[in-house]
Amino acid sequence: MYTYKIHLHKEAEGGFTATVPVLPGCITYGEDVEQAIAMAKEAIELYIEELKERGEVVPDDSNTLEYSLNLEAV
């Protein structure tokens, strides 16, 4: 089992871009949050499949901690 963090970025024109930081270039889009998550899952599965076919290591976020900081503008 692999663990992945995805980032959803709300687009000005609507919808969400989903990125997977630990998988460079793994980016997709959805019209809403649910679709963006579903598209990200599919993109991750295809990315992993490609890595395995090449015999490369499959990275994941199982050992990654995440924290958000809020800073006031100076």
PDB file of N, CA, C, O and CB in Angstrom:
ATOM      1  N   MET A   1       0.842  -1.181   0.000  1.00  0.00           N
ATOM      2  CA  MET A   1       0.000   0.000   0.000  1.00  0.00           C
ATOM      3  C   MET A   1       0.884   1.240   0.000  1.00  0.00           C
ATOM      4  O   MET A   1       1.880   1.309   0.720  1.00  0.00           O
ATOM      5  CB  MET A   1      -0.956   0.000   1.217  1.00  0.00           C
ATOM      6  N   TYR A   2       0.517   2.187  -0.793  1.00  0.00           N
ATOM      7  CA  TYR A   2       1.243   3.445  -0.889  1.00  0.00           C
ATOM      8  C   TYR A   2       0.384   4.569  -0.312  1.00  0.00           C
ATOM      9  O   TYR A   2      -0.845   4.505  -0.334  1.00  0.00           O
ATOM     10  CB  TYR A   2       1.634   3.747  -2.359  1.00  0.00           C
ATOM     11  N   THR A   3       1.049   5.592   0.199  1.00  0.00           N
ATOM     12  CA  THR A   3       0.361   6.761   0.747  1.00  0.00           C
ATOM     13  C   THR A   3       0.817   7.986  -0.022  1.00  0.00           C
ATOM     14  O   THR A   3       2.015   8.199  -0.206  1.00  0.00           O
ATOM     15  CB  THR A   3       0.639   6.926   2.275  1.00  0.00           C
ATOM     16  N   TYR A   4      -0.147   8.803  -0.478  1.00  0.00           N
ATOM     17  CA  TYR A   4       0.189  10.010  -1.223  1.00  0.00           C
ATOM     18  C   TYR A   4      -0.598  11.207  -0.727  1.00  0.00           C
ATOM     19  O   TYR A   4      -1.801  11.121  -0.477  1.00  0.00           O
ATOM     20  CB  TYR A   4      -0.063   9.803  -2.704  1.00  0.00           C
ATOM     21  N   LYS A   5       0.091  12.312  -0.590  1.00  0.00           N
ATOM     22  CA  LYS A   5      -0.555  13.579  -0.298  1.00  0.00           C
ATOM     23  C   LYS A   5      -0.801  14.266  -1.639  1.00  0.00           C
ATOM     24  O   LYS A   5       0.074  14.299  -2.504  1.00  0.00           O
ATOM     25  CB  LYS A   5       0.319  14.475   0.670  1.00  0.00           C
ATOM     26  N   ILE A   6      -1.999  14.810  -1.796  1.00  0.00           N
ATOM     27  CA  ILE A   6      -2.282  15.575  -3.005  1.00  0.00           C
ATOM     28  C   ILE A   6      -2.620  17.000  -2.596  1.00  0.00           C
ATOM     29  O   ILE A   6      -3.204  17.241  -1.539  1.00  0.00           O
ATOM     30  CB  ILE A   6      -3.445  14.933  -3.829  1.00  0.00           C
ATOM     31  N   HIS A   7      -2.246  17.924  -3.442  1.00  0.00           N
ATOM     32  CA  HIS A   7      -2.582  19.331  -3.229  1.00  0.00           C
ATOM     33  C   HIS A   7      -3.629  19.718  -4.253  1.00  0.00           C
ATOM     34  O   HIS A   7      -3.463  19.466  -5.446  1.00  0.00           O
ATOM     35  CB  HIS A   7      -1.320  20.251  -3.336  1.00  0.00           C
ATOM     36  N   LEU A   8      -4.710  20.332  -3.788  1.00  0.00           N
ATOM     37  CA  LEU A   8      -5.759  20.813  -4.679  1.00  0.00           C
ATOM     38  C   LEU A   8      -5.689  22.325  -4.712  1.00  0.00           C
ATOM     39  O   LEU A   8      -5.765  22.985  -3.676  1.00  0.00           O
ATOM     40  CB  LEU A   8      -7.168  20.325  -4.223  1.00  0.00           C
ATOM     41  N   HIS A   9      -5.546  22.865  -5.902  1.00  0.00           N
ATOM     42  CA  HIS A   9      -5.438  24.307  -6.093  1.00  0.00           C
ATOM     43  C   HIS A   9      -6.674  24.781  -6.853  1.00  0.00           C
ATOM     44  O   HIS A   9      -6.908  24.372  -7.990  1.00  0.00           O
ATOM     45  CB  HIS A   9      -4.123  24.685  -6.860  1.00  0.00           C
ATOM     46  N   LYS A  10      -7.469  25.654  -6.209  1.00  0.00           N
ATOM     47  CA  LYS A  10      -8.679  26.188  -6.858  1.00  0.00           C
ATOM     48  C   LYS A  10      -8.245  27.132  -7.976  1.00  0.00           C
ATOM     49  O   LYS A  10      -7.446  28.044  -7.762  1.00  0.00           O
ATOM     50  CB  LYS A  10      -9.610  26.933  -5.822  1.00  0.00           C
ATOM     51  N   GLU A  11      -8.778  26.903  -9.155  1.00  0.00           N
ATOM     52  CA  GLU A  11      -8.437  27.711 -10.321  1.00  0.00           C
ATOM     53  C   GLU A  11      -9.406  28.886 -10.465  1.00  0.00           C
ATOM     54  O   GLU A  11     -10.593  28.753 -10.166  1.00  0.00           O
ATOM     55  CB  GLU A  11      -8.450  26.846 -11.596  1.00  0.00           C
ATOM     56  N   ALA A  12      -8.906  30.023 -10.916  1.00  0.00           N
ATOM     57  CA  ALA A  12      -9.726  31.229 -11.075  1.00  0.00           C
ATOM     58  C   ALA A  12     -10.891  30.997 -12.037  1.00  0.00           C
ATOM     59  O   ALA A  12     -11.981  31.533 -11.836  1.00  0.00           O
ATOM     60  CB  ALA A  12      -8.864  32.391 -11.574  1.00  0.00           C
ATOM     61  N   GLU A  13     -10.664  30.205 -13.074  1.00  0.00           N
ATOM     62  CA  GLU A  13     -11.707  29.953 -14.062  1.00  0.00           C
ATOM     63  C   GLU A  13     -12.650  28.827 -13.637  1.00  0.00           C
ATOM     64  O   GLU A  13     -13.590  28.491 -14.358  1.00  0.00           O
ATOM     65  CB  GLU A  13     -11.079  29.617 -15.399  1.00  0.00           C
ATOM     66  N   GLY A  14     -12.396  28.252 -12.470  1.00  0.00           N
ATOM     67  CA  GLY A  14     -13.224  27.167 -11.942  1.00  0.00           C
ATOM     68  C   GLY A  14     -12.478  25.853 -11.937  1.00  0.00           C
ATOM     69  O   GLY A  14     -11.513  25.668 -12.679  1.00  0.00           O
ATOM     70  N   GLY A  15     -12.924  24.956 -11.108  1.00  0.00           N
ATOM     71  CA  GLY A  15     -12.291  23.646 -11.022  1.00  0.00           C
ATOM     72  C   GLY A  15     -11.055  23.669 -10.149  1.00  0.00           C
ATOM     73  O   GLY A  15     -10.697  24.690  -9.562  1.00  0.00           O
ATOM     74  N   PHE A  16     -10.409  22.506 -10.080  1.00  0.00           N
ATOM     75  CA  PHE A  16      -9.247  22.335  -9.217  1.00  0.00           C
ATOM     76  C   PHE A  16      -8.142  21.586  -9.942  1.00  0.00           C
ATOM     77  O   PHE A  16      -8.396  20.586 -10.614  1.00  0.00           O
ATOM     78  CB  PHE A  16      -9.634  21.595  -7.937  1.00  0.00           C
ATOM     79  N   THR A  17      -6.915  22.071  -9.806  1.00  0.00           N
ATOM     80  CA  THR A  17      -5.751  21.349 -10.276  1.00  0.00           C
ATOM     81  C   THR A  17      -5.235  20.534  -9.106  1.00  0.00           C
ATOM     82  O   THR A  17      -5.092  21.046  -7.996  1.00  0.00           O
ATOM     83  CB  THR A  17      -4.653  22.313 -10.841  1.00  0.00           C
ATOM     84  N   ALA A  18      -4.955  19.261  -9.360  1.00  0.00           N
ATOM     85  CA  ALA A  18      -4.427  18.369  -8.327  1.00  0.00           C
ATOM     86  C   ALA A  18      -2.988  18.028  -8.666  1.00  0.00           C
ATOM     87  O   ALA A  18      -2.688  17.619  -9.788  1.00  0.00           O
ATOM     88  CB  ALA A  18      -5.288  17.076  -8.201  1.00  0.00           C
ATOM     89  N   THR A  19      -2.095  18.195  -7.693  1.00  0.00           N
ATOM     90  CA  THR A  19      -0.697  17.828  -7.872  1.00  0.00           C
ATOM     91  C   THR A  19      -0.299  16.840  -6.776  1.00  0.00           C
ATOM     92  O   THR A  19      -0.870  16.837  -5.686  1.00  0.00           O
ATOM     93  CB  THR A  19       0.219  19.087  -7.847  1.00  0.00           C
ATOM     94  N   VAL A  20       0.688  16.008  -7.088  1.00  0.00           N
ATOM     95  CA  VAL A  20       1.211  15.025  -6.146  1.00  0.00           C
ATOM     96  C   VAL A  20       2.694  15.347  -5.977  1.00  0.00           C
ATOM     97  O   VAL A  20       3.515  14.924  -6.791  1.00  0.00           O
ATOM     98  CB  VAL A  20       0.980  13.531  -6.649  1.00  0.00           C
ATOM     99  N   PRO A  21       3.045  16.093  -4.925  1.00  0.00           N
ATOM    100  CA  PRO A  21       4.421  16.579  -4.784  1.00  0.00           C
ATOM    101  C   PRO A  21       5.512  15.512  -4.845  1.00  0.00           C
ATOM    102  O   PRO A  21       6.583  15.773  -5.392  1.00  0.00           O
ATOM    103  CB  PRO A  21       4.543  17.293  -3.506  1.00  0.00           C
ATOM    104  N   VAL A  22       5.273  14.330  -4.307  1.00  0.00           N
ATOM    105  CA  VAL A  22       6.312  13.302  -4.287  1.00  0.00           C
ATOM    106  C   VAL A  22       6.500  12.635  -5.657  1.00  0.00           C
ATOM    107  O   VAL A  22       7.476  11.916  -5.875  1.00  0.00           O
ATOM    108  CB  VAL A  22       5.972  12.247  -3.244  1.00  0.00           C
ATOM    109  N   LEU A  23       5.554  12.881  -6.578  1.00  0.00           N
ATOM    110  CA  LEU A  23       5.642  12.322  -7.933  1.00  0.00           C
ATOM    111  C   LEU A  23       5.750  13.479  -8.930  1.00  0.00           C
ATOM    112  O   LEU A  23       4.732  13.983  -9.405  1.00  0.00           O
ATOM    113  CB  LEU A  23       4.397  11.414  -8.258  1.00  0.00           C
ATOM    114  N   PRO A  24       6.969  13.897  -9.245  1.00  0.00           N
ATOM    115  CA  PRO A  24       7.160  15.047 -10.140  1.00  0.00           C
ATOM    116  C   PRO A  24       6.407  14.886 -11.462  1.00  0.00           C
ATOM    117  O   PRO A  24       6.494  13.852 -12.124  1.00  0.00           O
ATOM    118  CB  PRO A  24       8.646  15.247 -10.421  1.00  0.00           C
ATOM    119  N   GLY A  25       5.673  15.927 -11.824  1.00  0.00           N
ATOM    120  CA  GLY A  25       4.939  15.912 -13.085  1.00  0.00           C
ATOM    121  C   GLY A  25       3.581  15.238 -12.999  1.00  0.00           C
ATOM    122  O   GLY A  25       2.860  15.195 -13.996  1.00  0.00           O
ATOM    123  N   CYS A  26       3.213  14.711 -11.839  1.00  0.00           N
ATOM    124  CA  CYS A  26       1.906  14.071 -11.681  1.00  0.00           C
ATOM    125  C   CYS A  26       0.896  15.163 -11.344  1.00  0.00           C
ATOM    126  O   CYS A  26       0.724  15.537 -10.184  1.00  0.00           O
ATOM    127  CB  CYS A  26       1.937  12.953 -10.565  1.00  0.00           C
ATOM    128  N   ILE A  27       0.238  15.660 -12.375  1.00  0.00           N
ATOM    129  CA  ILE A  27      -0.693  16.787 -12.271  1.00  0.00           C
ATOM    130  C   ILE A  27      -1.946  16.443 -13.061  1.00  0.00           C
ATOM    131  O   ILE A  27      -1.863  15.876 -14.151  1.00  0.00           O
ATOM    132  CB  ILE A  27      -0.047  18.117 -12.795  1.00  0.00           C
ATOM    133  N   THR A  28      -3.105  16.785 -12.511  1.00  0.00           N
ATOM    134  CA  THR A  28      -4.360  16.551 -13.217  1.00  0.00           C
ATOM    135  C   THR A  28      -5.358  17.628 -12.816  1.00  0.00           C
ATOM    136  O   THR A  28      -5.018  18.546 -12.069  1.00  0.00           O
ATOM    137  CB  THR A  28      -4.923  15.132 -12.909  1.00  0.00           C
ATOM    138  N   TYR A  29      -6.577  17.520 -13.306  1.00  0.00           N
ATOM    139  CA  TYR A  29      -7.578  18.568 -13.103  1.00  0.00           C
ATOM    140  C   TYR A  29      -8.952  17.935 -12.930  1.00  0.00           C
ATOM    141  O   TYR A  29      -9.235  16.880 -13.498  1.00  0.00           O
ATOM    142  CB  TYR A  29      -7.584  19.569 -14.289  1.00  0.00           C
ATOM    143  N   GLY A  30      -9.804  18.587 -12.142  1.00  0.00           N
ATOM    144  CA  GLY A  30     -11.189  18.150 -12.000  1.00  0.00           C
ATOM    145  C   GLY A  30     -12.112  19.350 -11.903  1.00  0.00           C
ATOM    146  O   GLY A  30     -11.713  20.412 -11.424  1.00  0.00           O
ATOM    147  N   GLU A  31     -13.338  19.183 -12.355  1.00  0.00           N
ATOM    148  CA  GLU A  31     -14.325  20.262 -12.315  1.00  0.00           C
ATOM    149  C   GLU A  31     -14.720  20.626 -10.879  1.00  0.00           C
ATOM    150  O   GLU A  31     -15.101  21.764 -10.606  1.00  0.00           O
ATOM    151  CB  GLU A  31     -15.567  19.860 -13.108  1.00  0.00           C
ATOM    152  N   ASP A  32     -14.626  19.651  -9.963  1.00  0.00           N
ATOM    153  CA  ASP A  32     -14.916  19.895  -8.549  1.00  0.00           C
ATOM    154  C   ASP A  32     -13.938  19.069  -7.718  1.00  0.00           C
ATOM    155  O   ASP A  32     -13.128  18.324  -8.269  1.00  0.00           O
ATOM    156  CB  ASP A  32     -16.409  19.534  -8.196  1.00  0.00           C
ATOM    157  N   VAL A  33     -14.013  19.199  -6.396  1.00  0.00           N
ATOM    158  CA  VAL A  33     -13.059  18.519  -5.517  1.00  0.00           C
ATOM    159  C   VAL A  33     -13.111  17.004  -5.711  1.00  0.00           C
ATOM    160  O   VAL A  33     -12.072  16.355  -5.830  1.00  0.00           O
ATOM    161  CB  VAL A  33     -13.341  18.872  -4.050  1.00  0.00           C
ATOM    162  N   GLU A  34     -14.314  16.446  -5.743  1.00  0.00           N
ATOM    163  CA  GLU A  34     -14.454  14.990  -5.880  1.00  0.00           C
ATOM    164  C   GLU A  34     -13.839  14.484  -7.176  1.00  0.00           C
ATOM    165  O   GLU A  34     -13.145  13.467  -7.182  1.00  0.00           O
ATOM    166  CB  GLU A  34     -15.926  14.592  -5.819  1.00  0.00           C
ATOM    167  N   GLN A  35     -14.091  15.188  -8.269  1.00  0.00           N
ATOM    168  CA  GLN A  35     -13.529  14.766  -9.551  1.00  0.00           C
ATOM    169  C   GLN A  35     -12.013  14.939  -9.554  1.00  0.00           C
ATOM    170  O   GLN A  35     -11.303  14.094 -10.098  1.00  0.00           O
ATOM    171  CB  GLN A  35     -14.159  15.563 -10.707  1.00  0.00           C
ATOM    172  N   ALA A  36     -11.508  16.009  -8.962  1.00  0.00           N
ATOM    173  CA  ALA A  36     -10.058  16.225  -8.906  1.00  0.00           C
ATOM    174  C   ALA A  36      -9.379  15.103  -8.127  1.00  0.00           C
ATOM    175  O   ALA A  36      -8.308  14.638  -8.518  1.00  0.00           O
ATOM    176  CB  ALA A  36      -9.736  17.590  -8.262  1.00  0.00           C
ATOM    177  N   ILE A  37      -9.992  14.664  -7.030  1.00  0.00           N
ATOM    178  CA  ILE A  37      -9.429  13.564  -6.242  1.00  0.00           C
ATOM    179  C   ILE A  37      -9.459  12.263  -7.036  1.00  0.00           C
ATOM    180  O   ILE A  37      -8.482  11.513  -7.038  1.00  0.00           O
ATOM    181  CB  ILE A  37     -10.200  13.396  -4.918  1.00  0.00           C
ATOM    182  N   ALA A  38     -10.576  11.992  -7.712  1.00  0.00           N
ATOM    183  CA  ALA A  38     -10.675  10.786  -8.535  1.00  0.00           C
ATOM    184  C   ALA A  38      -9.647  10.799  -9.653  1.00  0.00           C
ATOM    185  O   ALA A  38      -9.029   9.774  -9.942  1.00  0.00           O
ATOM    186  CB  ALA A  38     -12.079  10.651  -9.119  1.00  0.00           C
ATOM    187  N   MET A  39      -9.461  11.953 -10.284  1.00  0.00           N
ATOM    188  CA  MET A  39      -8.479  12.078 -11.362  1.00  0.00           C
ATOM    189  C   MET A  39      -7.057  11.903 -10.820  1.00  0.00           C
ATOM    190  O   MET A  39      -6.208  11.305 -11.481  1.00  0.00           O
ATOM    191  CB  MET A  39      -8.621  13.446 -12.062  1.00  0.00           C
ATOM    192  N   ALA A  40      -6.801  12.426  -9.618  1.00  0.00           N
ATOM    193  CA  ALA A  40      -5.484  12.273  -9.004  1.00  0.00           C
ATOM    194  C   ALA A  40      -5.199  10.799  -8.722  1.00  0.00           C
ATOM    195  O   ALA A  40      -4.087  10.324  -8.952  1.00  0.00           O
ATOM    196  CB  ALA A  40      -5.393  13.097  -7.703  1.00  0.00           C
ATOM    197  N   LYS A  41      -6.198  10.082  -8.228  1.00  0.00           N
ATOM    198  CA  LYS A  41      -6.018   8.646  -7.960  1.00  0.00           C
ATOM    199  C   LYS A  41      -5.639   7.912  -9.245  1.00  0.00           C
ATOM    200  O   LYS A  41      -4.723   7.091  -9.254  1.00  0.00           O
ATOM    201  CB  LYS A  41      -7.309   8.034  -7.352  1.00  0.00           C
ATOM    202  N   GLU A  42      -6.343   8.212 -10.312  1.00  0.00           N
ATOM    203  CA  GLU A  42      -6.046   7.570 -11.595  1.00  0.00           C
ATOM    204  C   GLU A  42      -4.640   7.938 -12.085  1.00  0.00           C
ATOM    205  O   GLU A  42      -3.902   7.077 -12.564  1.00  0.00           O
ATOM    206  CB  GLU A  42      -7.096   7.971 -12.650  1.00  0.00           C
ATOM    207  N   ALA A  43      -4.276   9.207 -11.964  1.00  0.00           N
ATOM    208  CA  ALA A  43      -2.950   9.655 -12.403  1.00  0.00           C
ATOM    209  C   ALA A  43      -1.849   8.978 -11.592  1.00  0.00           C
ATOM    210  O   ALA A  43      -0.819   8.587 -12.142  1.00  0.00           O
ATOM    211  CB  ALA A  43      -2.831  11.186 -12.280  1.00  0.00           C
ATOM    212  N   ILE A  44      -2.067   8.839 -10.280  1.00  0.00           N
ATOM    213  CA  ILE A  44      -1.084   8.175  -9.419  1.00  0.00           C
ATOM    214  C   ILE A  44      -0.928   6.708  -9.826  1.00  0.00           C
ATOM    215  O   ILE A  44       0.192   6.208  -9.924  1.00  0.00           O
ATOM    216  CB  ILE A  44      -1.503   8.279  -7.930  1.00  0.00           C
ATOM    217  N   GLU A  45      -2.031   6.028 -10.061  1.00  0.00           N
ATOM    218  CA  GLU A  45      -1.970   4.617 -10.466  1.00  0.00           C
ATOM    219  C   GLU A  45      -1.189   4.443 -11.765  1.00  0.00           C
ATOM    220  O   GLU A  45      -0.380   3.523 -11.884  1.00  0.00           O
ATOM    221  CB  GLU A  45      -3.384   4.048 -10.629  1.00  0.00           C
ATOM    222  N   LEU A  46      -1.428   5.317 -12.733  1.00  0.00           N
ATOM    223  CA  LEU A  46      -0.698   5.240 -14.001  1.00  0.00           C
ATOM    224  C   LEU A  46       0.783   5.551 -13.815  1.00  0.00           C
ATOM    225  O   LEU A  46       1.637   4.918 -14.436  1.00  0.00           O
ATOM    226  CB  LEU A  46      -1.306   6.201 -15.021  1.00  0.00           C
ATOM    227  N   TYR A  47       1.084   6.526 -12.959  1.00  0.00           N
ATOM    228  CA  TYR A  47       2.465   6.911 -12.673  1.00  0.00           C
ATOM    229  C   TYR A  47       3.213   5.737 -12.056  1.00  0.00           C
ATOM    230  O   TYR A  47       4.329   5.415 -12.464  1.00  0.00           O
ATOM    231  CB  TYR A  47       2.511   8.137 -11.732  1.00  0.00           C
ATOM    232  N   ILE A  48       2.581   5.091 -11.055  1.00  0.00           N
ATOM    233  CA  ILE A  48       3.208   3.939 -10.385  1.00  0.00           C
ATOM    234  C   ILE A  48       3.437   2.806 -11.378  1.00  0.00           C
ATOM    235  O   ILE A  48       4.498   2.182 -11.383  1.00  0.00           O
ATOM    236  CB  ILE A  48       2.332   3.444  -9.208  1.00  0.00           C
ATOM    237  N   GLU A  49       2.442   2.545 -12.216  1.00  0.00           N
ATOM    238  CA  GLU A  49       2.567   1.494 -13.228  1.00  0.00           C
ATOM    239  C   GLU A  49       3.776   1.745 -14.127  1.00  0.00           C
ATOM    240  O   GLU A  49       4.539   0.827 -14.430  1.00  0.00           O
ATOM    241  CB  GLU A  49       1.284   1.409 -14.077  1.00  0.00           C
ATOM    242  N   GLU A  50       3.940   2.999 -14.550  1.00  0.00           N
ATOM    243  CA  GLU A  50       5.083   3.354 -15.412  1.00  0.00           C
ATOM    244  C   GLU A  50       6.409   3.149 -14.677  1.00  0.00           C
ATOM    245  O   GLU A  50       7.356   2.607 -15.246  1.00  0.00           O
ATOM    246  CB  GLU A  50       4.966   4.823 -15.889  1.00  0.00           C
ATOM    247  N   LEU A  51       6.476   3.577 -13.419  1.00  0.00           N
ATOM    248  CA  LEU A  51       7.713   3.393 -12.649  1.00  0.00           C
ATOM    249  C   LEU A  51       8.057   1.914 -12.520  1.00  0.00           C
ATOM    250  O   LEU A  51       9.214   1.529 -12.686  1.00  0.00           O
ATOM    251  CB  LEU A  51       7.581   4.027 -11.253  1.00  0.00           C
ATOM    252  N   LYS A  52       7.064   1.088 -12.225  1.00  0.00           N
ATOM    253  CA  LYS A  52       7.304  -0.351 -12.071  1.00  0.00           C
ATOM    254  C   LYS A  52       7.777  -0.975 -13.376  1.00  0.00           C
ATOM    255  O   LYS A  52       8.670  -1.822 -13.371  1.00  0.00           O
ATOM    256  CB  LYS A  52       6.035  -1.056 -11.588  1.00  0.00           C
ATOM    257  N   GLU A  53       7.182  -0.560 -14.500  1.00  0.00           N
ATOM    258  CA  GLU A  53       7.595  -1.091 -15.803  1.00  0.00           C
ATOM    259  C   GLU A  53       9.052  -0.761 -16.096  1.00  0.00           C
ATOM    260  O   GLU A  53       9.749  -1.542 -16.744  1.00  0.00           O
ATOM    261  CB  GLU A  53       6.701  -0.536 -16.915  1.00  0.00           C
ATOM    262  N   ARG A  54       9.513   0.387 -15.623  1.00  0.00           N
ATOM    263  CA  ARG A  54      10.899   0.812 -15.834  1.00  0.00           C
ATOM    264  C   ARG A  54      11.837   0.218 -14.791  1.00  0.00           C
ATOM    265  O   ARG A  54      13.055   0.358 -14.907  1.00  0.00           O
ATOM    266  CB  ARG A  54      10.993   2.333 -15.807  1.00  0.00           C
ATOM    267  N   GLY A  55      11.293  -0.439 -13.781  1.00  0.00           N
ATOM    268  CA  GLY A  55      12.116  -1.007 -12.710  1.00  0.00           C
ATOM    269  C   GLY A  55      12.618   0.049 -11.739  1.00  0.00           C
ATOM    270  O   GLY A  55      13.623  -0.157 -11.060  1.00  0.00           O
ATOM    271  N   GLU A  56      11.924   1.175 -11.671  1.00  0.00           N
ATOM    272  CA  GLU A  56      12.340   2.262 -10.785  1.00  0.00           C
ATOM    273  C   GLU A  56      11.658   2.152  -9.425  1.00  0.00           C
ATOM    274  O   GLU A  56      10.631   1.489  -9.278  1.00  0.00           O
ATOM    275  CB  GLU A  56      12.026   3.620 -11.423  1.00  0.00           C
ATOM    276  N   VAL A  57      12.243   2.809  -8.448  1.00  0.00           N
ATOM    277  CA  VAL A  57      11.686   2.842  -7.103  1.00  0.00           C
ATOM    278  C   VAL A  57      10.394   3.658  -7.118  1.00  0.00           C
ATOM    279  O   VAL A  57      10.321   4.702  -7.767  1.00  0.00           O
ATOM    280  CB  VAL A  57      12.709   3.436  -6.090  1.00  0.00           C
ATOM    281  N   VAL A  58       9.388   3.183  -6.406  1.00  0.00           N
ATOM    282  CA  VAL A  58       8.114   3.894  -6.309  1.00  0.00           C
ATOM    283  C   VAL A  58       8.101   4.667  -4.992  1.00  0.00           C
ATOM    284  O   VAL A  58       7.963   4.066  -3.927  1.00  0.00           O
ATOM    285  CB  VAL A  58       6.897   2.902  -6.397  1.00  0.00           C
ATOM    286  N   PRO A  59       8.244   6.009  -5.052  1.00  0.00           N
ATOM    287  CA  PRO A  59       8.236   6.801  -3.815  1.00  0.00           C
ATOM    288  C   PRO A  59       6.811   6.979  -3.298  1.00  0.00           C
ATOM    289  O   PRO A  59       5.844   6.885  -4.055  1.00  0.00           O
ATOM    290  CB  PRO A  59       8.892   8.182  -4.049  1.00  0.00           C
ATOM    291  N   ASP A  60       6.699   7.234  -2.003  1.00  0.00           N
ATOM    292  CA  ASP A  60       5.406   7.579  -1.439  1.00  0.00           C
ATOM    293  C   ASP A  60       5.613   8.500  -0.239  1.00  0.00           C
ATOM    294  O   ASP A  60       6.743   8.826   0.124  1.00  0.00           O
ATOM    295  CB  ASP A  60       4.621   6.305  -1.032  1.00  0.00           C
ATOM    296  N   ASP A  61       4.508   8.910   0.366  1.00  0.00           N
ATOM    297  CA  ASP A  61       4.555   9.864   1.468  1.00  0.00           C
ATOM    298  C   ASP A  61       4.374   9.218   2.843  1.00  0.00           C
ATOM    299  O   ASP A  61       4.055   9.915   3.806  1.00  0.00           O
ATOM    300  CB  ASP A  61       3.498  10.909   1.268  1.00  0.00           C
ATOM    301  N   SER A  62       4.571   7.908   2.956  1.00  0.00           N
ATOM    302  CA  SER A  62       4.311   7.238   4.228  1.00  0.00           C
ATOM    303  C   SER A  62       5.221   7.733   5.355  1.00  0.00           C
ATOM    304  O   SER A  62       4.859   7.612   6.526  1.00  0.00           O
ATOM    305  CB  SER A  62       4.477   5.744   4.062  1.00  0.00           C
ATOM    306  N   ASN A  63       6.373   8.278   5.035  1.00  0.00           N
ATOM    307  CA  ASN A  63       7.290   8.790   6.060  1.00  0.00           C
ATOM    308  C   ASN A  63       7.388  10.311   6.045  1.00  0.00           C
ATOM    309  O   ASN A  63       8.352  10.880   6.557  1.00  0.00           O
ATOM    310  CB  ASN A  63       8.671   8.192   5.867  1.00  0.00           C
ATOM    311  N   THR A  64       6.394  10.963   5.461  1.00  0.00           N
ATOM    312  CA  THR A  64       6.413  12.415   5.349  1.00  0.00           C
ATOM    313  C   THR A  64       5.451  13.028   6.350  1.00  0.00           C
ATOM    314  O   THR A  64       4.293  12.620   6.444  1.00  0.00           O
ATOM    315  CB  THR A  64       6.057  12.855   3.923  1.00  0.00           C
ATOM    316  N   LEU A  65       5.931  13.998   7.085  1.00  0.00           N
ATOM    317  CA  LEU A  65       5.073  14.766   7.979  1.00  0.00           C
ATOM    318  C   LEU A  65       4.682  16.044   7.262  1.00  0.00           C
ATOM    319  O   LEU A  65       5.449  16.574   6.458  1.00  0.00           O
ATOM    320  CB  LEU A  65       5.783  15.074   9.338  1.00  0.00           C
ATOM    321  N   GLU A  66       3.494  16.534   7.551  1.00  0.00           N
ATOM    322  CA  GLU A  66       3.043  17.751   6.889  1.00  0.00           C
ATOM    323  C   GLU A  66       2.543  18.720   7.943  1.00  0.00           C
ATOM    324  O   GLU A  66       1.873  18.338   8.903  1.00  0.00           O
ATOM    325  CB  GLU A  66       1.935  17.449   5.843  1.00  0.00           C
ATOM    326  N   TYR A  67       2.886  19.981   7.741  1.00  0.00           N
ATOM    327  CA  TYR A  67       2.458  21.023   8.658  1.00  0.00           C
ATOM    328  C   TYR A  67       2.220  22.280   7.866  1.00  0.00           C
ATOM    329  O   TYR A  67       2.968  22.578   6.935  1.00  0.00           O
ATOM    330  CB  TYR A  67       3.496  21.261   9.776  1.00  0.00           C
ATOM    331  N   SER A  68       1.190  23.023   8.217  1.00  0.00           N
ATOM    332  CA  SER A  68       0.897  24.282   7.535  1.00  0.00           C
ATOM    333  C   SER A  68       1.199  25.430   8.477  1.00  0.00           C
ATOM    334  O   SER A  68       0.824  25.398   9.649  1.00  0.00           O
ATOM    335  CB  SER A  68      -0.580  24.336   7.058  1.00  0.00           C
ATOM    336  N   LEU A  69       1.876  26.442   7.967  1.00  0.00           N
ATOM    337  CA  LEU A  69       2.184  27.646   8.734  1.00  0.00           C
ATOM    338  C   LEU A  69       1.363  28.801   8.180  1.00  0.00           C
ATOM    339  O   LEU A  69       1.196  28.926   6.967  1.00  0.00           O
ATOM    340  CB  LEU A  69       3.708  27.972   8.684  1.00  0.00           C
ATOM    341  N   ASN A  70       0.855  29.639   9.065  1.00  0.00           N
ATOM    342  CA  ASN A  70       0.191  30.865   8.657  1.00  0.00           C
ATOM    343  C   ASN A  70       1.055  32.035   9.120  1.00  0.00           C
ATOM    344  O   ASN A  70       1.347  32.167  10.308  1.00  0.00           O
ATOM    345  CB  ASN A  70      -1.263  30.955   9.245  1.00  0.00           C
ATOM    346  N   LEU A  71       1.454  32.867   8.190  1.00  0.00           N
ATOM    347  CA  LEU A  71       2.291  34.007   8.500  1.00  0.00           C
ATOM    348  C   LEU A  71       1.555  35.291   8.121  1.00  0.00           C
ATOM    349  O   LEU A  71       0.903  35.354   7.079  1.00  0.00           O
ATOM    350  CB  LEU A  71       3.647  33.908   7.767  1.00  0.00           C
ATOM    351  N   GLU A  72       1.661  36.292   8.955  1.00  0.00           N
ATOM    352  CA  GLU A  72       1.068  37.579   8.616  1.00  0.00           C
ATOM    353  C   GLU A  72       2.004  38.319   7.690  1.00  0.00           C
ATOM    354  O   GLU A  72       3.224  38.216   7.813  1.00  0.00           O
ATOM    355  CB  GLU A  72       0.774  38.414   9.882  1.00  0.00           C
ATOM    356  N   ALA A  73       1.436  39.061   6.768  1.00  0.00           N
ATOM    357  CA  ALA A  73       2.236  39.857   5.838  1.00  0.00           C
ATOM    358  C   ALA A  73       3.006  40.910   6.620  1.00  0.00           C
ATOM    359  O   ALA A  73       2.506  41.465   7.599  1.00  0.00           O
ATOM    360  CB  ALA A  73       1.342  40.523   4.753  1.00  0.00           C
ATOM    361  N   VAL A  74       4.215  41.172   6.181  1.00  0.00           N
ATOM    362  CA  VAL A  74       5.072  42.166   6.847  1.00  0.00           C
ATOM    363  C   VAL A  74       4.811  43.533   6.284  1.00  0.00           C
ATOM    364  O   VAL A  74       5.433  44.506   6.713  1.00  0.00           O
ATOM    365  CB  VAL A  74       6.557  41.811   6.695  1.00  0.00           C
TER     366      VAL A  74
END
